[in-house]
Amino acid sequence: MIRGELIIKGAKITFHSVCKSLLIQELVILLGRIAHLRVQEPIILFTTDSEPEPDVVIARNHPDNYLASHPEPADILLVIEASDSTLNYDRKTKLSLYAEAGIANYWIFNLVDNQLEMHSQPYQKRQGDFNYRSQRVLLPDEAVAIPGFPDLSLDLSLVFPA
């Protein structure tokens, strides 16, 4: 649900599925039990009437493993979307939604241009819209530190299918 509207998800192409599977595999290896990894599970955003189900969420460990409630923005270290046919929606609607909720880090695995788009430092523009102050693009032959874990490096060549 995004801003009170139930969104029907489209079918995923093979490239999307492979990229997301490789990403999850690498994150499981890197994070082990030091963080809570969620895949296409709801998160709670109090600022809007939204309960999106991002492709991947890295959240702080929680004593009850989020049995009592889905992760909230304060729990969330990183939201990730793997995006091809929904790229514009993920760049505009979801980006604004996550920024408004105070999600500190939002990554889009852009499968159209084969790059990682990293967004951090949410803020509200003078016109009232929400965005991220810091935006960075990484290519498939680079590596990136995982937010909250500066010693853990994700090798993007292991995520983007060749």
C-alpha positions in Angstrom: 0.0 0.0 0.0 1.4 3.4 -1.1 -0.3 6.5 0.2 -3.5 4.6 0.8 -3.6 3.0 -2.6 -3.2 -0.8 -3.1 -0.5 -1.3 -5.7 -0.5 -4.4 -7.9 2.9 -5.7 -8.6 3.9 -6.7 -12.1 5.6 -9.8 -13.2 9.4 -9.8 -12.8 11.7 -10.5 -15.7 14.5 -13.0 -15.3 17.3 -10.4 -15.1 15.4 -8.8 -12.2 15.0 -12.1 -10.4 18.6 -13.1 -10.8 20.0 -9.7 -9.6 17.8 -9.8 -6.6 18.7 -13.4 -5.8 22.4 -12.6 -6.1 22.0 -9.5 -3.9 20.3 -11.4 -1.2 22.9 -14.2 -1.3 25.7 -11.7 -0.9 23.9 -9.8 1.9 23.3 -13.1 3.8 27.0 -13.9 3.6 28.1 -10.4 4.6 25.6 -9.7 7.4 25.1 -13.2 8.9 23.3 -12.5 12.2 24.5 -8.9 12.8 21.4 -7.4 11.2 17.9 -8.4 10.2 17.5 -9.0 6.5 13.9 -8.8 5.1 12.9 -9.7 1.5 9.6 -8.3 0.1 8.2 -7.9 3.6 6.2 -4.8 4.9 7.7 -1.9 6.7 5.8 0.7 8.6 5.9 4.4 7.6 4.1 6.6 10.1 4.2 9.8 8.1 2.0 8.4 5.3 -0.7 5.8 5.0 1.8 3.5 3.4 3.1 0.0 4.2 5.4 -0.8 1.2 7.1 -4.1 0.7 10.6 -3.2 -0.6 12.7 -5.8 -2.4 15.2 -5.8 0.5 15.4 -4.1 3.9 18.3 -4.2 6.3 17.1 -3.5 9.8 18.7 -3.5 13.2 18.4 -6.7 15.1 15.3 -6.8 17.3 14.8 -9.0 20.4 11.5 -10.5 19.0 12.7 -10.5 15.3 9.9 -8.0 14.5 7.2 -10.4 15.7 5.2 -7.6 17.4 5.5 -5.1 14.6 7.2 -4.6 11.2 10.3 -2.5 11.2 9.8 1.3 11.5 12.1 4.0 10.0 14.2 4.2 13.2 14.9 0.4 12.8 15.8 0.6 9.1 19.4 1.0 8.0 18.8 0.5 4.3 15.9 0.0 1.8 16.7 -1.5 -1.6 14.7 -1.8 -4.7 15.8 -3.7 -7.8 14.3 -1.8 -10.6 13.7 -2.2 -14.4 10.1 -1.6 -15.5 9.3 0.4 -12.3 12.4 2.6 -12.4 10.6 5.9 -12.8 8.1 4.9 -10.0 11.0 3.9 -7.7 12.9 7.1 -8.5 10.0 9.4 -7.9 7.1 8.0 -5.8 9.0 5.6 -3.6 12.1 7.8 -3.2 9.8 10.7 -2.0 7.9 8.3 0.3 11.0 6.9 1.9 12.6 10.3 2.3 9.4 11.7 3.9 9.4 8.8 6.4 13.0 9.5 7.3 14.6 6.4 5.8 18.3 7.3 6.0 19.5 5.2 3.0 17.7 4.2 -0.1 19.4 2.2 -2.9 18.0 1.5 -6.4 19.6 -1.3 -8.3 18.9 0.3 -11.7 18.8 -2.7 -14.1 18.1 -0.6 -17.1 21.4 1.3 -16.9 23.2 -1.5 -14.9 24.2 0.8 -12.0 23.5 1.3 -8.3 21.8 4.6 -7.4 22.5 5.4 -3.7 20.4 8.0 -1.9 21.0 9.3 1.7 20.3 12.3 3.9 16.5 12.8 3.5 15.2 16.3 3.6 12.1 18.4 2.7 12.4 20.8 -0.2 11.0 24.4 0.2 8.0 23.4 -2.0 7.2 20.6 0.5 8.4 17.7 -1.6 10.8 15.2 -0.1 14.1 14.0 -1.5 17.6 13.0 -0.6 20.5 15.5 -0.4 23.2 13.0 -1.3 22.9 10.9 -4.5 25.7 8.8 -5.8 26.0 6.3 -8.7 28.2 3.2 -8.7 29.0 0.9 -11.6 29.0 -2.9 -11.5 32.8 -3.1 -11.2 32.8 -1.2 -7.9 32.2 -2.0 -4.3 30.2 -0.2 -1.6 30.1 -0.2 2.2 26.8 -1.3 3.7 25.2 1.5 5.8 25.7 0.8 9.5 28.5 -1.6 8.7 31.4 0.5 7.3 33.7 -2.6 7.4 31.4 -4.7 5.2 31.9 -4.2 1.5 29.4 -5.4 -1.1 31.1 -6.2 -4.4 28.6 -5.1 -7.1 30.2 -7.4 -9.7 28.7 -10.3 -7.7 25.2 -8.8 -7.8 24.8 -7.5 -11.4 24.4 -10.5 -13.7 27.2 -10.5 -16.4 
